[in-house]
Amino acid sequence: MTGNAPTRWQMAFSVELRHAYLGDVAASAPLAWQLVEPSPARFSALGLMYRVDNRGLSVFRSDGSGGDAAADLVFQLTAEDPAFFAYTDIDVADLDSTLWFDSTLAPAADGDGDTARRLHMRATVSAADRAAREALPLLRSITQHAPPVLVGFVRIRWSSADPPRRAWFIAFDARAVVWRYLVHGASGRTLFIRDADGQVDFEPATPTPWPGNTDTVALNSTAAIPFRQRSPHRFQLMETAPHGERVLIKPLPVASPSALAKETVNGRDLTVAEIHVDLRGKV
C-alpha cells in the first residue's frame, strides 16, 4: 500500500515590517496583507503559500512543485490600527497615487552585515515611494475605490530560480510633532518643564486663551519629538518658588497621536500634539 508523500515547504522569501513607533523590531507594523495578483488558484498552482505573523509576510515554496516558474506577486497593505497614519511619517494615500514597494526597483543591500534589502528608495518609507496609479496598469481596476485605510502595495518578482530565504524589509519612521503642554490653573505660578534626561528643551510658559479658563499657559517643545508606543521621555512640571524650585508633576503625561492639531507659526506649517494638565485645586 502506498500513499502520497507529505508536502515539504521551504522559505521562498520574506518581507519584514518595521516601525520606529513600536521600537521593537520583533513586533510588526499593524498592517494587514491581502494577495492581489495572481489569483489564489494561480498562486497555489505555482506551488506557493504565504503566512502572516507578527514580523510580516513569509512566502513558502513547495519542494514538489518542480519546473521553472516565475510571477509578479502583488499584495495590498491596509492599516489595522486607526491611528496608524497619525503616528507614521507618511501621508494618507490619495486617489491619484499610492505607496508602491517593488523588488525590481529596490536599492542594493545597505551593508554586508544585513542580508535583508529594503523595498523603499530611502532609509525609511517616504514620498519617493509614491507612484501614480495611472503608471500602474495592473492596479487600475482594483484601486478605483481604495479603502480609507489603504497604505500601499508590495510587488515581489519571484522566480523558482531565486535563492531560497530571500529577505526584504519595509521600515516606517515615526511622525515627529511639537509637544504642547496646556497647563490649566497656572495663575500666579512661574512654571517650566524640565527633561530629567536633559535631552529636550521647552519654551517658556506663554499665557494662552482657553474657553472658560483664563489662567492657562502653553509650554511647547523647542523641537519636534517622535512618537513612541513606550515613550522614553521623563518630563517634569516645575515651579519656581520663593525658596527655590519644586516639582509639581513627575512624570508628565506623554503625547498621544489622537490629539493632533495643525497650525502655522512664522510661516511654517506645524503639527502639534496637545497634552492637558490641570493644576486647579492643587497647592
N, C-alpha and C positions, 0 to 999 in steps of 0.2 A: 504494500500500500504506500503510495507516495502522496506528498502534499506540496503545496506551494511554499517555497522558502519565504520567511518573513522579509518584508521590505526593510532595507537598511538606508538610512539617510545620513548625508554629510552636509556640513555647513557650506552653502554656496557664497553668501555674503551677508553682511550685517550693516545696519545704519543706526548708529547710536545718537540719541538726542541728549544734548547738554544744555543747561540753563544756569547762568550766573546767579539768578534769583534763588535757586534751590541750594546752591553752594556745594552739594554732594553729587558728584558725577554718577554715583550708583543709583540716583533717582532720576528718572527720565522726565523731560518736559511733559506736561499733561496734554498730550496730543493724541488723537485717535487716527489710526491708519485705515484706509479703505482702498482695496485694489480697484483700479480704474481700467487699465489695459495690461494684458489682454483679458478676455473674458475668463471667468473662473474655470470653465471647461478647458480652454486653451492652456491656461496656466497649469492645470493638472496634467494635461497631455504632454507638457514639456518635462514632466517628472519633477515638478516643483511644489513646495508647500511653504507657507510662511506662518510665523508666530510673532505675536507682540507681547512684550513683557515690560518690566519697569526700567529697562535700559533702552528700548526702542524696538526696531524691526529685525528679525532674523529670517532669512530665506534658506531653505534646505533643498538639496537635490537628491533624488533617489539614485542609489548606486545601480539600480537595474534599468534605468531609463535608456541608456545606450544611445549610440549615434551622435551626430553633430546637431546641435540646436542653438539657436540664438533668438533673442527677442528684446524689445524695449519694454521694461516693466514700469508701469506708472502707478503711483499711489497718491491718494489725496490725503492731506493733513488738515484736520479740523481741531479747534480748541475745545477741550472738555471743561476747562476752568473759565467761568465767565469773566474773571479778572485778568486773563492771560495778556490781553493787549494793553492793559493798564500798567503792568509791571514789566513788560517786554519792550525792548528798544526797537520796535518796528511800528509801522503804521498799519491800520486795518486795511485789508485787501479791498480795492475798489472794483468798479465794474469794468475798468479798462485794462488793468494789469493784475498780476498775481506773482507771488514768490514762486520761483522755478529753480529747483535744485537738480542739476543734471550731471551725471557721471561723465558724459562726453565733454563737458566744459570745465570739469574740476581742475583746480590748480595741482601742481606737483605736491608730493608729501612735504609737510612743514619741516621735518627733520628726520635724521636717521633713527632717532630713538622712538619715534611714534610711527607705527606701521599703518595707522588709520589715516585716511585722507579726507580733508574737508570737502563738502559739496557746495561751498559758497565762495565768492570771489575774495572776500577779505577775511580777517581773523575770526569775525563773527558775522552773523546774518545782518545784511544792510540793504539799502535801496539798490545797490549794484546787483542784487539777486532778483530784482523785479523784471518781469518780461511782459510785453504787451500781448494780450490774448490773441490779437489778430495775427501775431507771429507764431502762434502755436496751433496749427490746424487741427491737431489731434484733440484739442480741448474745446473747440468751438461749440460743440453740441452739449458738452457737459458742464460748462461754466456760465451759460447764459443766465441762469438763476442761481448764482452762488449763494450758499448758506451764509448767514451773518457771521458765523464762527469759522469761516474758511481761512486757513493760514496760507496754504500753498500746495505745491505738487512736487513729488520726487520722481525723477526718471533714472532708472539704472539700466544701462545697456549691458545685458547679460549674455554670456556665451558659455556653452558647456566646455569650451577650451580654456576658460579662465582658471587661474589658480584658485584652489578652494580657500575658504575663510577670508575672502577679501573684505576689508573693513573700511567703512565710511563713517563720517560723523557730521552732525549739524549742530552748531553751537549758537545759542541765542544769548545776547547780552541783556542785562537788567536795565530798565529805564532809570535814569538819574534825574531827580527833581529837587527843587528848593524845599527844604522843610521849614514850615512856618508854624511856630507855636503861638496860639492866640490865648493869652492869659487873661481870664476874667476875674474881676475883684482885685485889680492891681493899684487902686487909688492910694496915693501916698507912699507907695513902695518903690524902691530902687532895685529893679530886677535885672538879672543877666543869666545867661546859660553857660555852663562850663562842661566841657567834654572831659570825663575822668581819664581818658586816654590821651588827651592833648592833641587830637588829630583834626578836629572840626571846630571852626570858629563860627560865632553867631554875631549878627549886627546888634547894636544897642536897641533896647526896647523903644518902640515907637507907639505913641497913642493912636488907636485905630477905632473909628466909629463902628459900633455894632448895635443892631436893633435891640432896643430895650436894655442896653447896657452902656453906660458912659465911662466905665473905668476899665476898658480893655486895652491891652498893649500887644503888639506883634513883635516877635523876635524871629528873624529869618536867618537861615544858614547862609554864609557868605559864598558858598559854592554848592552845586548840585550834589546830592547824595544818592547813590544807587540803592534801589530797593533790595532787601534780602528777606527771605522767609524767616530766618532767625537773625535778626539784626545784631551785629556785634557792638553797636554803639551804646555808651553809658552816659547819657546826658543828664545833668543835674540843674534844677532850677534854684538859683542862688539869690540871696537878698543882701544888699549892703546895709548893715545896721550901725547904730552909733558906736558899738563896741567891736566892730569887725564884720566879717562875712558869716552868713549861716546858710545851711542847706534847707530849702523848703520842701522839695520833692526829689527823691532819689530812688530809682531812676525815673526819668520822664517816659511817658508812653512813646512808642515809635510810630512813624508814619505808616499809613495804610494806603494801598493803591486804590481803595474805593472812595477816597476823599481827595480828589484832584480838582484843581481849578486852573484855568488858562487866563493869563493876563499879559499886558505889555508894559515893560518897565524900561524907561530910557531907550525906547525904540527896539527893545529886544523882546521876543515872544518867550515867555517862561511858563513852565508847568510847575505848579505849587501844590504841595501836599499840606493840608491844614490839620493841625492837631490842637484840640481844645483842652485847656487846663483851667479849672475853676478853683480860685482861692477864696471865694466868698464863704465866710463863716470860719475861716482858718486864721489862727493867730500868726 
